Amino acid sequence: MLKDGIMIDIRNVTKTYGIGGQTVKAVDKVSFAMGTGEIVSIIGHSGSGKTTLLSLVGGLTKPDSGSVVIDGKDIWSMDDDSLSELRNRKISFIFQFSSLVPTLTALENIMLPTTFGNYGKDVEGYARELLGLVGLADKADSYPSQLSGGQQRRVAVARAFINRPEVVLADEPTGDLDEETEREVIELFKRMNRERKTAFLLVTHSSELAGQAGRQLRMSSGSVLPFINTVSHRER
């Protein structure tokens, strides 16, 4: 059983890939837990396993060994329908690329996840509210090809909140945004965390975004370690 308040518990998880005839451990015996409403950031060089770890936590990739426990349930002991429902109801993703559907408007892209379940009557109203929160209220009817890369990213960020998730798994969510827009997205994350207790697991190279986390971790060669700010340590 999980302790009260622990939402996600990763236990000794390993994921190995075969690349060019060699075996690479993208995630190597990783264990950590996240509490309800907690913000955790993970930093690390490209290829350190950060994106694979997010995929394992979100139930998109099955580990070779270990367990991923969400709300007391080992997600890989669930059938496909139950796992899909859990992802749709409790988890949202912000991928490294915006991944918008080109034939749908910005508003329709935000509403897309709600086609897989019953989300109440005013889904469109909430989608428009989210568009406003990311500064794109006037772009509801625009298609992705009519939006800049930064605007597409903001639509993807807004889409992550349409199902009112308990946890958002974000892979470089502010990677292609200017400083002002990054600050706006950070404020949105903080608002959702404050008002709705949304938890965040953030993979980022942004020191400003990572600094919003209550806990920072570092990933290296597939392993997760506590983050130590060596500059601050020397100054002390």
BALUM-343367 format. One record per residue: residue number from 1; residue in three letters; x, y, z of N, C-alpha, C in turn. Coordinates in Angstrom, 1 decimal. Example, Ala and Ser with C-alpha at 12.3 -4.5 7.8 and 13.67 -1.06 7.14 Angstrom:
REM BALUM-343367
(atom 1,'ALA',(13.2,-5.7,7.8),(12.3,-4.5,7.8),(13.2,-3.3,7.8));
(atom 2,'SER',(12.8,-2.2,7.1),(13.7,-1.1,7.1),(12.9,0.0,7.9));
END
This chain:
REM BALUM-343367
(atom 1,'MET',(0.8,-1.2,0.0),(0.0,0.0,0.0),(0.9,1.3,0.0));
(atom 2,'LEU',(0.4,2.3,-0.7),(1.1,3.5,-0.7),(0.8,4.3,0.5));
(atom 3,'LYS',(1.7,5.2,1.0),(1.5,6.1,2.0),(0.4,7.1,1.6));
(atom 4,'ASP',(-0.3,7.7,2.5),(-1.3,8.7,2.2),(-0.6,9.9,1.5));
(atom 5,'GLY',(-1.2,10.3,0.4),(-0.7,11.5,-0.3),(0.3,11.2,-1.5));
(atom 6,'ILE',(0.7,9.9,-1.6),(1.6,9.5,-2.7),(0.7,9.1,-3.9));
(atom 7,'MET',(0.9,9.8,-5.0),(0.1,9.5,-6.1),(0.8,8.6,-7.1));
(atom 8,'ILE',(2.1,8.8,-7.3),(2.9,8.0,-8.3),(4.1,7.4,-7.6));
(atom 9,'ASP',(4.2,6.1,-7.8),(5.4,5.4,-7.1),(6.0,4.5,-8.2));
(atom 10,'ILE',(7.3,4.9,-8.5),(8.0,4.2,-9.6),(9.0,3.3,-8.8));
(atom 11,'ARG',(8.9,2.0,-9.1),(9.7,1.1,-8.3),(10.7,0.2,-9.2));
(atom 12,'ASN',(12.0,0.6,-9.1),(13.0,-0.2,-9.7),(12.7,-0.5,-11.2));
(atom 13,'VAL',(12.4,0.6,-11.9),(12.0,0.5,-13.3),(13.2,0.5,-14.2));
(atom 14,'THR',(13.2,-0.4,-15.2),(14.3,-0.5,-16.2),(13.6,-0.6,-17.6));
(atom 15,'LYS',(14.2,0.1,-18.5),(13.8,0.0,-19.9),(15.1,-0.1,-20.8));
(atom 16,'THR',(15.2,-1.2,-21.6),(16.4,-1.4,-22.4),(16.0,-1.4,-23.9));
(atom 17,'TYR',(16.8,-0.8,-24.7),(16.6,-0.8,-26.2),(17.8,-1.4,-26.8));
(atom 18,'GLY',(17.6,-2.1,-28.0),(18.7,-2.5,-28.8),(18.9,-1.5,-29.9));
(atom 19,'ILE',(20.1,-0.9,-29.9),(20.4,0.1,-30.9),(21.8,-0.3,-31.6));
(atom 20,'GLY',(21.7,-0.5,-32.9),(22.9,-0.8,-33.7),(23.7,-2.0,-33.2));
(atom 21,'GLY',(22.9,-3.0,-32.7),(23.6,-4.2,-32.2),(24.0,-4.1,-30.8));
(atom 22,'GLN',(23.8,-3.0,-30.2),(24.2,-2.8,-28.8),(23.0,-2.7,-27.9));
(atom 23,'THR',(23.1,-3.0,-26.6),(22.0,-2.9,-25.7),(22.2,-1.6,-24.9));
(atom 24,'VAL',(21.2,-0.8,-24.9),(21.3,0.5,-24.2),(20.2,0.6,-23.1));
(atom 25,'LYS',(20.6,0.8,-21.9),(19.6,1.0,-20.8),(19.2,2.4,-20.8));
(atom 26,'ALA',(18.0,2.7,-21.4),(17.5,4.1,-21.4),(17.1,4.5,-20.0));
(atom 27,'VAL',(16.5,3.6,-19.2),(16.2,3.8,-17.8),(16.7,2.6,-17.0));
(atom 28,'ASP',(17.4,2.9,-16.0),(18.2,1.9,-15.3),(17.8,1.8,-13.8));
(atom 29,'LYS',(16.9,0.9,-13.4),(16.6,0.7,-12.0),(16.2,2.0,-11.3));
(atom 30,'VAL',(15.3,2.7,-11.9),(14.8,4.0,-11.3),(13.7,3.8,-10.3));
(atom 31,'SER',(13.8,4.5,-9.2),(12.8,4.5,-8.2),(12.6,5.9,-7.6));
(atom 32,'PHE',(11.4,6.3,-7.6),(11.0,7.6,-6.9),(9.5,7.7,-6.8));
(atom 33,'ALA',(9.1,8.6,-5.9),(7.6,8.7,-5.7),(7.3,10.2,-5.8));
(atom 34,'MET',(6.0,10.5,-6.2),(5.5,11.8,-6.3),(4.2,11.9,-5.5));
(atom 35,'GLY',(4.1,13.0,-4.7),(2.9,13.2,-3.9),(1.8,13.9,-4.7));
(atom 36,'THR',(0.6,13.8,-4.2),(-0.5,14.6,-4.8),(-0.2,16.1,-4.8));
(atom 37,'GLY',(-0.3,16.7,-6.0),(-0.1,18.1,-6.1),(1.3,18.5,-6.1));
(atom 38,'GLU',(2.3,17.6,-6.2),(3.7,18.0,-6.1),(4.2,18.4,-7.5));
(atom 39,'ILE',(5.2,19.3,-7.5),(5.8,19.6,-8.8),(7.3,19.1,-8.7));
(atom 40,'VAL',(7.6,18.3,-9.7),(9.0,17.7,-9.7),(9.6,18.0,-11.1));
(atom 41,'SER',(10.8,18.5,-11.1),(11.5,18.7,-12.4),(12.6,17.8,-12.5));
(atom 42,'ILE',(12.9,17.4,-13.8),(14.0,16.5,-14.1),(14.9,17.2,-15.1));
(atom 43,'ILE',(16.2,17.3,-14.8),(17.1,17.9,-15.8),(18.1,16.8,-16.2));
(atom 44,'GLY',(18.8,17.1,-17.3),(19.8,16.1,-17.7),(20.1,16.3,-19.2));
(atom 45,'HIS',(21.2,15.8,-19.6),(21.6,15.9,-21.0),(20.7,15.1,-22.0));
(atom 46,'SER',(20.7,15.5,-23.2),(20.0,14.7,-24.2),(20.5,13.2,-24.2));
(atom 47,'GLY',(19.6,12.3,-24.3),(20.0,10.9,-24.3),(20.1,10.3,-22.9));
(atom 48,'SER',(19.8,11.1,-21.9),(20.0,10.6,-20.5),(18.8,9.7,-20.1));
(atom 49,'GLY',(17.7,9.7,-20.8),(16.6,8.8,-20.5),(15.3,9.5,-20.0));
(atom 50,'LYS',(15.4,10.9,-20.1),(14.3,11.6,-19.5),(12.9,11.4,-20.2));
(atom 51,'THR',(12.9,11.4,-21.5),(11.7,11.2,-22.3),(11.2,9.8,-22.1));
(atom 52,'THR',(12.1,8.8,-22.1),(11.7,7.4,-21.9),(11.0,7.3,-20.5));
(atom 53,'LEU',(11.6,8.0,-19.5),(11.0,7.9,-18.2),(9.6,8.4,-18.1));
(atom 54,'LEU',(9.4,9.6,-18.8),(8.0,10.1,-18.8),(7.0,9.2,-19.5));
(atom 55,'SER',(7.5,8.5,-20.6),(6.7,7.6,-21.3),(6.3,6.4,-20.4));
(atom 56,'LEU',(7.2,6.0,-19.6),(7.0,4.8,-18.7),(6.0,5.3,-17.6));
(atom 57,'VAL',(6.2,6.4,-17.0),(5.3,6.9,-16.0),(3.9,7.1,-16.5));
(atom 58,'GLY',(3.7,7.6,-17.8),(2.4,7.8,-18.3),(1.8,6.6,-18.9));
(atom 59,'GLY',(2.4,5.4,-18.9),(1.8,4.2,-19.4),(1.8,4.1,-20.9));
(atom 60,'LEU',(2.7,4.8,-21.5),(2.8,4.7,-23.0),(3.9,3.7,-23.4));
(atom 61,'THR',(4.8,3.4,-22.5),(5.8,2.4,-22.8),(5.9,1.5,-21.6));
(atom 62,'LYS',(6.0,0.2,-21.9),(6.0,-0.8,-20.8),(7.4,-1.1,-20.4));
(atom 63,'PRO',(7.7,-1.1,-19.1),(9.1,-1.3,-18.6),(9.5,-2.8,-18.8));
(atom 64,'ASP',(10.7,-3.0,-18.9),(11.2,-4.4,-18.9),(11.1,-5.1,-17.6));
(atom 65,'SER',(11.3,-4.3,-16.5),(11.1,-4.8,-15.2),(10.8,-3.6,-14.3));
(atom 66,'GLY',(10.3,-3.9,-13.1),(9.9,-2.9,-12.1),(8.4,-2.6,-12.3));
(atom 67,'SER',(7.9,-1.7,-11.5),(6.4,-1.4,-11.5),(6.2,0.2,-11.5));
(atom 68,'VAL',(5.1,0.5,-12.1),(4.6,1.9,-12.1),(3.3,1.9,-11.4));
(atom 69,'VAL',(3.2,2.5,-10.2),(2.0,2.5,-9.4),(1.4,3.8,-9.4));
(atom 70,'ILE',(0.2,4.0,-9.8),(-0.6,5.3,-9.7),(-1.8,5.1,-8.9));
(atom 71,'ASP',(-2.0,5.9,-7.9),(-3.1,5.8,-7.0),(-3.3,4.3,-6.5));
(atom 72,'GLY',(-2.2,3.7,-6.2),(-2.2,2.4,-5.6),(-2.4,1.2,-6.5));
(atom 73,'LYS',(-2.4,1.5,-7.8),(-2.6,0.5,-8.8),(-1.4,0.3,-9.7));
(atom 74,'ASP',(-0.9,-0.9,-9.9),(0.2,-1.1,-10.8),(-0.4,-1.1,-12.2));
(atom 75,'ILE',(-0.1,0.0,-13.0),(-0.8,0.2,-14.2),(-0.6,-0.9,-15.3));
(atom 76,'TRP',(0.6,-1.6,-15.1),(0.8,-2.7,-16.1),(0.2,-4.0,-15.7));
(atom 77,'SER',(-0.6,-4.0,-14.7),(-1.4,-5.1,-14.4),(-2.9,-4.9,-14.8));
(atom 78,'MET',(-3.1,-3.7,-15.4),(-4.4,-3.3,-15.9),(-4.6,-3.8,-17.3));
(atom 79,'ASP',(-5.9,-4.0,-17.7),(-6.1,-4.3,-19.1),(-6.1,-3.0,-19.9));
(atom 80,'ASP',(-6.1,-3.1,-21.2),(-5.9,-2.0,-22.1),(-6.9,-0.9,-21.9));
(atom 81,'ASP',(-8.2,-1.3,-21.8),(-9.3,-0.4,-21.6),(-9.1,0.4,-20.3));
(atom 82,'SER',(-8.8,-0.3,-19.3),(-8.6,0.4,-18.0),(-7.5,1.3,-18.0));
(atom 83,'LEU',(-6.4,0.9,-18.6),(-5.2,1.8,-18.7),(-5.5,3.0,-19.5));
(atom 84,'SER',(-6.2,2.8,-20.6),(-6.6,4.0,-21.5),(-7.4,5.0,-20.7));
(atom 85,'GLU',(-8.4,4.4,-19.9),(-9.3,5.3,-19.1),(-8.5,6.0,-18.1));
(atom 86,'LEU',(-7.5,5.4,-17.4),(-6.7,6.0,-16.4),(-5.9,7.2,-17.0));
(atom 87,'ARG',(-5.3,6.9,-18.2),(-4.6,8.0,-18.8),(-5.5,9.1,-19.2));
(atom 88,'ASN',(-6.6,8.8,-19.7),(-7.5,9.9,-20.2),(-8.1,10.7,-19.0));
(atom 89,'ARG',(-8.3,10.1,-17.9),(-8.9,10.7,-16.7),(-8.0,11.4,-15.8));
(atom 90,'LYS',(-6.8,10.8,-15.6),(-5.9,11.3,-14.5),(-4.6,12.0,-15.1));
(atom 91,'ILE',(-4.2,11.7,-16.3),(-2.9,12.1,-16.8),(-3.1,12.9,-18.1));
(atom 92,'SER',(-2.3,13.9,-18.2),(-2.1,14.6,-19.5),(-0.7,14.7,-19.8));
(atom 93,'PHE',(-0.4,14.9,-21.1),(0.9,14.9,-21.7),(1.1,16.2,-22.4));
(atom 94,'ILE',(2.3,16.8,-22.3),(2.8,17.8,-23.1),(4.0,17.3,-23.8));
(atom 95,'PHE',(4.0,17.0,-25.0),(5.1,16.3,-25.7),(6.1,17.4,-26.1));
(atom 96,'GLN',(7.3,16.9,-26.5),(8.4,17.8,-26.9),(8.0,18.6,-28.2));
(atom 97,'PHE',(7.2,17.9,-29.0),(6.6,18.6,-30.2),(5.1,18.7,-30.0));
(atom 98,'SER',(4.6,19.8,-30.6),(3.2,20.1,-30.4),(2.2,19.1,-30.7));
(atom 99,'SER',(2.4,18.3,-31.8),(1.6,17.2,-32.2),(0.1,17.6,-32.4));
(atom 100,'LEU',(-0.1,18.8,-33.0),(-1.5,19.2,-33.3),(-2.0,18.5,-34.6));
(atom 101,'VAL',(-3.3,18.2,-34.6),(-3.9,17.6,-35.8),(-4.1,18.8,-36.8));
(atom 102,'PRO',(-3.5,18.7,-38.0),(-3.5,19.8,-38.9),(-4.8,20.2,-39.5));
(atom 103,'THR',(-5.8,19.2,-39.5),(-7.1,19.5,-40.1),(-8.1,20.0,-39.0));
(atom 104,'LEU',(-7.6,20.2,-37.8),(-8.5,20.7,-36.7),(-8.1,22.1,-36.3));
(atom 105,'THR',(-9.0,23.0,-36.0),(-8.7,24.3,-35.5),(-8.0,24.2,-34.1));
(atom 106,'ALA',(-7.5,25.3,-33.7),(-6.9,25.4,-32.3),(-7.9,24.9,-31.3));
(atom 107,'LEU',(-9.2,25.4,-31.4),(-10.2,25.1,-30.4),(-10.5,23.6,-30.5));
(atom 108,'GLU',(-10.6,23.0,-31.7),(-10.9,21.6,-31.8),(-9.7,20.7,-31.3));
(atom 109,'ASN',(-8.5,21.2,-31.5),(-7.4,20.4,-31.0),(-7.4,20.4,-29.5));
(atom 110,'ILE',(-7.8,21.4,-28.9),(-7.8,21.4,-27.4),(-8.9,20.5,-26.9));
(atom 111,'MET',(-10.0,20.5,-27.6),(-11.2,19.6,-27.2),(-11.0,18.1,-27.6));
(atom 112,'LEU',(-10.0,17.8,-28.4),(-9.9,16.5,-29.0),(-9.9,15.4,-27.9));
(atom 113,'PRO',(-9.1,15.5,-26.8),(-9.1,14.4,-25.8),(-10.5,14.1,-25.2));
(atom 114,'THR',(-11.4,15.1,-25.2),(-12.7,14.9,-24.6),(-13.6,14.0,-25.5));
(atom 115,'THR',(-13.2,13.7,-26.7),(-14.0,12.8,-27.5),(-14.0,11.3,-27.1));
(atom 116,'PHE',(-13.1,11.0,-26.1),(-12.9,9.7,-25.6),(-13.6,9.4,-24.3));
(atom 117,'GLY',(-14.5,10.3,-23.9),(-15.2,10.1,-22.6),(-16.2,11.2,-22.4));
(atom 118,'ASN',(-17.0,11.1,-21.3),(-18.0,12.1,-21.0),(-17.4,13.2,-20.1));
(atom 119,'TYR',(-17.3,14.4,-20.6),(-16.7,15.4,-19.9),(-17.7,16.6,-19.5));
(atom 120,'GLY',(-18.9,16.3,-19.6),(-19.9,17.3,-19.2),(-20.3,18.1,-20.4));
(atom 121,'LYS',(-21.1,19.2,-20.1),(-21.8,19.9,-21.2),(-20.9,21.0,-21.8));
(atom 122,'ASP',(-20.2,21.7,-20.9),(-19.6,23.0,-21.4),(-18.1,22.8,-21.7));
(atom 123,'VAL',(-17.8,21.7,-22.5),(-16.4,21.5,-22.9),(-15.8,22.6,-23.7));
(atom 124,'GLU',(-16.7,23.1,-24.7),(-16.2,24.1,-25.5),(-15.9,25.4,-24.8));
(atom 125,'GLY',(-16.8,25.7,-23.8),(-16.5,26.9,-23.0),(-15.2,26.8,-22.2));
(atom 126,'TYR',(-14.9,25.7,-21.7),(-13.7,25.5,-20.9),(-12.5,25.6,-21.9));
(atom 127,'ALA',(-12.6,25.0,-23.1),(-11.6,25.1,-24.1),(-11.3,26.5,-24.4));
(atom 128,'ARG',(-12.3,27.3,-24.6),(-12.1,28.7,-24.9),(-11.4,29.5,-23.7));
(atom 129,'GLU',(-11.8,29.1,-22.5),(-11.2,29.7,-21.4),(-9.7,29.4,-21.3));
(atom 130,'LEU',(-9.3,28.1,-21.7),(-7.9,27.7,-21.7),(-7.2,28.4,-22.8));
(atom 131,'LEU',(-7.8,28.6,-23.9),(-7.2,29.4,-25.0),(-6.9,30.8,-24.5));
(atom 132,'GLY',(-7.8,31.4,-23.8),(-7.6,32.7,-23.2),(-6.4,32.7,-22.2));
(atom 133,'LEU',(-6.3,31.7,-21.5),(-5.2,31.6,-20.4),(-3.8,31.6,-21.1));
(atom 134,'VAL',(-3.7,31.0,-22.3),(-2.4,31.0,-23.0),(-2.3,32.1,-24.0));
(atom 135,'GLY',(-3.2,33.1,-23.9),(-3.1,34.3,-24.8),(-3.5,34.1,-26.2));
(atom 136,'LEU',(-4.4,33.1,-26.5),(-4.8,32.9,-27.9),(-6.3,32.9,-28.1));
(atom 137,'ALA',(-7.0,33.7,-27.3),(-8.4,33.8,-27.4),(-8.9,34.1,-28.8));
(atom 138,'ASP',(-8.1,34.8,-29.5),(-8.5,35.2,-30.9),(-8.1,34.2,-32.0));
(atom 139,'LYS',(-7.5,33.1,-31.6),(-7.0,32.1,-32.5),(-7.8,30.8,-32.5));
(atom 140,'ALA',(-9.0,30.9,-31.9),(-9.8,29.6,-31.8),(-10.1,28.9,-33.1));
(atom 141,'ASP',(-10.3,29.7,-34.1),(-10.7,29.1,-35.4),(-9.5,29.0,-36.4));
(atom 142,'SER',(-8.3,29.2,-35.9),(-7.1,29.1,-36.7),(-6.6,27.7,-36.8));
(atom 143,'TYR',(-6.1,27.3,-37.9),(-5.5,25.9,-38.1),(-4.0,26.0,-37.7));
(atom 144,'PRO',(-3.4,24.8,-37.4),(-2.0,24.8,-37.0),(-1.1,25.5,-38.0));
(atom 145,'SER',(-1.4,25.4,-39.3),(-0.6,26.0,-40.4),(-0.6,27.5,-40.3));
(atom 146,'GLN',(-1.7,28.0,-39.7),(-1.8,29.5,-39.6),(-1.2,30.0,-38.3));
(atom 147,'LEU',(-0.6,29.2,-37.5),(0.0,29.6,-36.2),(1.5,29.4,-36.2));
(atom 148,'SER',(2.1,30.3,-35.5),(3.6,30.2,-35.3),(3.9,29.0,-34.5));
(atom 149,'GLY',(5.2,28.6,-34.4),(5.6,27.4,-33.6),(5.3,27.7,-32.1));
(atom 150,'GLY',(5.5,28.9,-31.7),(5.2,29.2,-30.3),(3.7,29.1,-30.0));
(atom 151,'GLN',(2.9,29.6,-30.9),(1.5,29.5,-30.7),(1.0,28.1,-30.7));
(atom 152,'GLN',(1.5,27.3,-31.6),(1.2,25.9,-31.6),(1.5,25.2,-30.3));
(atom 153,'ARG',(2.7,25.6,-29.7),(3.1,25.1,-28.4),(2.1,25.5,-27.3));
(atom 154,'ARG',(1.6,26.7,-27.4),(0.6,27.2,-26.4),(-0.7,26.4,-26.5));
(atom 155,'VAL',(-1.1,26.1,-27.7),(-2.3,25.3,-27.9),(-2.1,23.9,-27.3));
(atom 156,'ALA',(-1.0,23.3,-27.5),(-0.7,22.0,-26.9),(-0.7,22.1,-25.4));
(atom 157,'VAL',(-0.2,23.2,-24.8),(-0.2,23.4,-23.4),(-1.6,23.5,-22.9));
(atom 158,'ALA',(-2.4,24.2,-23.6),(-3.8,24.4,-23.2),(-4.6,23.0,-23.2));
(atom 159,'ARG',(-4.3,22.3,-24.3),(-4.9,21.0,-24.5),(-4.7,20.0,-23.3));
(atom 160,'ALA',(-3.5,20.2,-22.7),(-3.2,19.3,-21.6),(-4.1,19.4,-20.4));
(atom 161,'PHE',(-4.8,20.5,-20.3),(-5.6,20.8,-19.1),(-7.1,20.5,-19.4));
(atom 162,'ILE',(-7.5,20.2,-20.6),(-8.9,20.0,-20.9),(-9.6,18.9,-20.1));
(atom 163,'ASN',(-8.9,17.9,-19.8),(-9.5,16.8,-19.0),(-9.3,17.0,-17.5));
(atom 164,'ARG',(-8.9,18.2,-17.1),(-8.7,18.5,-15.7),(-7.9,17.4,-15.0));
(atom 165,'PRO',(-6.7,17.2,-15.4),(-5.9,16.0,-15.0),(-5.4,16.2,-13.6));
(atom 166,'GLU',(-5.0,15.1,-13.0),(-4.4,15.1,-11.6),(-2.9,15.3,-11.8));
(atom 167,'VAL',(-2.3,14.8,-12.9),(-0.9,15.0,-13.1),(-0.7,15.3,-14.6));
(atom 168,'VAL',(0.3,16.3,-14.8),(0.7,16.6,-16.2),(2.2,16.2,-16.3));
(atom 169,'LEU',(2.4,15.4,-17.4),(3.8,14.9,-17.7),(4.2,15.8,-18.9));
(atom 170,'ALA',(5.2,16.6,-18.7),(5.6,17.6,-19.7),(7.1,17.4,-20.1));
(atom 171,'ASP',(7.3,17.3,-21.4),(8.6,17.1,-22.0),(9.0,18.4,-22.7));
(atom 172,'GLU',(9.9,19.2,-22.1),(10.3,20.5,-22.6),(9.1,21.3,-23.0));
(atom 173,'PRO',(8.2,21.6,-22.0),(6.9,22.3,-22.4),(7.1,23.8,-22.8));
(atom 174,'THR',(8.3,24.4,-22.5),(8.5,25.7,-22.9),(9.7,25.9,-23.8));
(atom 175,'GLY',(10.1,24.7,-24.5),(11.3,24.7,-25.2),(11.4,25.6,-26.4));
(atom 176,'ASP',(10.3,26.0,-27.1),(10.3,26.8,-28.2),(9.6,28.1,-28.0));
(atom 177,'LEU',(9.5,28.6,-26.7),(8.8,29.8,-26.4),(9.7,30.9,-26.1));
(atom 178,'ASP',(9.3,32.2,-26.3),(10.2,33.3,-25.9),(10.0,33.5,-24.4));
(atom 179,'GLU',(10.8,34.3,-23.8),(10.9,34.4,-22.4),(9.5,34.9,-21.8));
(atom 180,'GLU',(8.9,35.8,-22.4),(7.6,36.3,-21.9),(6.6,35.3,-21.9));
(atom 181,'THR',(6.5,34.5,-23.0),(5.5,33.4,-23.1),(5.8,32.3,-22.2));
(atom 182,'GLU',(7.1,32.0,-22.0),(7.5,31.0,-21.0),(7.0,31.4,-19.6));
(atom 183,'ARG',(7.1,32.7,-19.3),(6.7,33.1,-18.0),(5.1,32.9,-17.8));
(atom 184,'GLU',(4.4,33.2,-18.9),(3.0,33.0,-18.9),(2.6,31.6,-18.7));
(atom 185,'VAL',(3.3,30.7,-19.4),(3.0,29.2,-19.2),(3.3,28.8,-17.8));
(atom 186,'ILE',(4.4,29.3,-17.3),(4.8,29.0,-15.9),(3.7,29.4,-14.9));
(atom 187,'GLU',(3.2,30.6,-15.1),(2.1,31.1,-14.3),(0.9,30.3,-14.4));
(atom 188,'LEU',(0.6,29.7,-15.6),(-0.5,28.8,-15.8),(-0.3,27.6,-15.0));
(atom 189,'PHE',(0.9,27.0,-15.1),(1.2,25.8,-14.3),(1.0,26.0,-12.8));
(atom 190,'LYS',(1.5,27.2,-12.3),(1.4,27.5,-10.9),(0.0,27.7,-10.5));
(atom 191,'ARG',(-0.8,28.3,-11.4),(-2.3,28.5,-11.1),(-3.0,27.1,-11.0));
(atom 192,'MET',(-2.7,26.2,-11.9),(-3.4,24.9,-11.9),(-3.0,24.1,-10.7));
(atom 193,'ASN',(-1.7,24.3,-10.3),(-1.2,23.6,-9.1),(-1.8,24.2,-7.9));
(atom 194,'ARG',(-2.0,25.5,-7.8),(-2.5,26.1,-6.6),(-4.0,25.9,-6.5));
(atom 195,'GLU',(-4.7,26.0,-7.6),(-6.2,26.0,-7.5),(-6.8,24.6,-7.6));
(atom 196,'ARG',(-6.1,23.7,-8.3),(-6.6,22.4,-8.6),(-5.7,21.2,-8.1));
(atom 197,'LYS',(-4.6,21.6,-7.5),(-3.7,20.6,-6.9),(-3.1,19.7,-8.0));
(atom 198,'THR',(-3.1,20.2,-9.3),(-2.5,19.4,-10.3),(-1.0,19.2,-10.1));
(atom 199,'ALA',(-0.6,18.0,-10.2),(0.8,17.6,-10.0),(1.5,17.8,-11.4));
(atom 200,'PHE',(2.8,18.0,-11.4),(3.6,18.2,-12.6),(4.9,17.4,-12.5));
(atom 201,'LEU',(5.2,16.6,-13.5),(6.5,16.0,-13.7),(7.1,16.7,-14.9));
(atom 202,'LEU',(8.1,17.5,-14.8),(8.6,18.4,-15.8),(10.0,18.0,-16.3));
(atom 203,'VAL',(10.2,17.6,-17.5),(11.5,17.5,-18.1),(11.8,18.8,-18.8));
(atom 204,'THR',(12.9,19.4,-18.4),(13.2,20.7,-19.0),(14.7,21.1,-18.9));
(atom 205,'HIS',(15.1,21.9,-19.9),(16.4,22.5,-19.8),(16.3,24.0,-19.3));
(atom 206,'SER',(15.1,24.4,-19.0),(14.9,25.8,-18.6),(15.1,25.9,-17.1));
(atom 207,'SER',(16.1,26.7,-16.7),(16.4,26.9,-15.2),(15.2,27.6,-14.5));
(atom 208,'GLU',(14.5,28.5,-15.3),(13.4,29.2,-14.7),(12.2,28.2,-14.4));
(atom 209,'LEU',(11.9,27.3,-15.4),(10.9,26.4,-15.2),(11.2,25.3,-14.1));
(atom 210,'ALA',(12.5,24.8,-14.2),(12.9,23.8,-13.2),(12.9,24.4,-11.8));
(atom 211,'GLY',(13.1,25.7,-11.7),(13.2,26.4,-10.4),(11.8,26.5,-9.7));
(atom 212,'GLN',(10.7,26.3,-10.5),(9.4,26.3,-9.9),(9.0,25.0,-9.1));
(atom 213,'ALA',(9.9,24.0,-9.3),(9.6,22.7,-8.7),(9.9,22.7,-7.3));
(atom 214,'GLY',(9.1,22.0,-6.5),(9.4,21.8,-5.1),(10.6,20.8,-4.9));
(atom 215,'ARG',(10.8,20.0,-5.9),(11.9,19.0,-5.9),(12.5,18.9,-7.3));
(atom 216,'GLN',(13.8,18.9,-7.4),(14.5,18.8,-8.6),(15.4,17.6,-8.6));
(atom 217,'LEU',(15.3,16.8,-9.7),(16.1,15.6,-9.9),(16.9,15.8,-11.1));
(atom 218,'ARG',(18.0,15.0,-11.2),(18.9,15.0,-12.3),(18.9,13.6,-12.9));
(atom 219,'MET',(18.9,13.5,-14.2),(19.0,12.1,-14.8),(20.3,12.0,-15.6));
(atom 220,'SER',(21.0,10.9,-15.4),(22.2,10.7,-16.1),(22.4,9.2,-16.4));
(atom 221,'SER',(22.6,8.9,-17.6),(22.8,7.5,-18.1),(21.7,6.6,-17.6));
(atom 222,'GLY',(20.5,7.1,-17.6),(19.4,6.2,-17.2),(19.0,6.2,-15.8));
(atom 223,'SER',(19.8,6.8,-14.9),(19.6,6.8,-13.5),(19.1,8.2,-13.0));
(atom 224,'VAL',(18.3,8.2,-12.0),(17.8,9.5,-11.4),(18.5,9.7,-10.1));
(atom 225,'LEU',(19.0,11.0,-10.0),(19.7,11.4,-8.8),(19.2,12.7,-8.3));
(atom 226,'PRO',(19.3,13.0,-7.0),(18.9,14.3,-6.5),(19.8,15.4,-7.2));
(atom 227,'PHE',(19.2,16.5,-7.5),(19.9,17.6,-8.2),(20.6,18.4,-7.1));
(atom 228,'ILE',(21.9,18.7,-7.4),(22.7,19.5,-6.5),(23.2,20.8,-7.3));
(atom 229,'ASN',(22.8,21.9,-6.8),(23.2,23.2,-7.4),(24.7,23.5,-7.0));
(atom 230,'THR',(25.6,23.1,-7.8),(27.0,23.2,-7.4),(27.5,24.7,-7.2));
(atom 231,'VAL',(26.9,25.6,-8.0),(27.3,27.0,-7.9),(26.9,27.5,-6.6));
(atom 232,'SER',(25.6,27.3,-6.2),(25.1,27.7,-4.9),(25.9,27.1,-3.7));
(atom 233,'HIS',(26.2,25.8,-3.9),(26.9,25.1,-2.9),(28.3,25.7,-2.7));
(atom 234,'ARG',(29.0,26.1,-3.7),(30.3,26.7,-3.6),(30.2,28.1,-2.9));
(atom 235,'GLU',(29.2,28.8,-3.3),(29.0,30.1,-2.7),(28.7,30.1,-1.2));
(atom 236,'ARG',(28.0,29.0,-0.8),(27.8,28.9,0.6),(29.1,28.6,1.4));
END
